[in-house]
């Protein structure tokens, strides 16, 4: 069983930056694909970013050039650096993990989820 815990959310002004962290349990962390998703009130959960065990990265078009995902396997932690934040980035951000490479852009394919951390961007 893999347990995930997000941190780093908060209330910021547009144009500001935040770094989200996701701490994961388990000695097999380095084998997992790690992803970030977000969900705003009344909307479906959407893909934000993912990173494979080989550190290939993937981003939603809406965050390309602004967000950066990284991982530190020694610390069992994945990060999401968010720059140039916009009000439309406001959502609960979830960390997720999956054991296989296929379907990394789709939330239904992920096996484990954190509890979420709120990011609110004011204008």
Buried (B, 14 or more C-beta within 10 A) or exposed (E): EBEBBBBBBEEBEEEBEBEBBBBBEBEEBEEBBBBBBBBBEEEEBBBBBBBBBEEEEBBBEBBEEBBBBBBEBEEBBBBBBBBEBBEEBBBBBBBBBBEEEEEBEEBEBBEBBBEBBEBBBEE
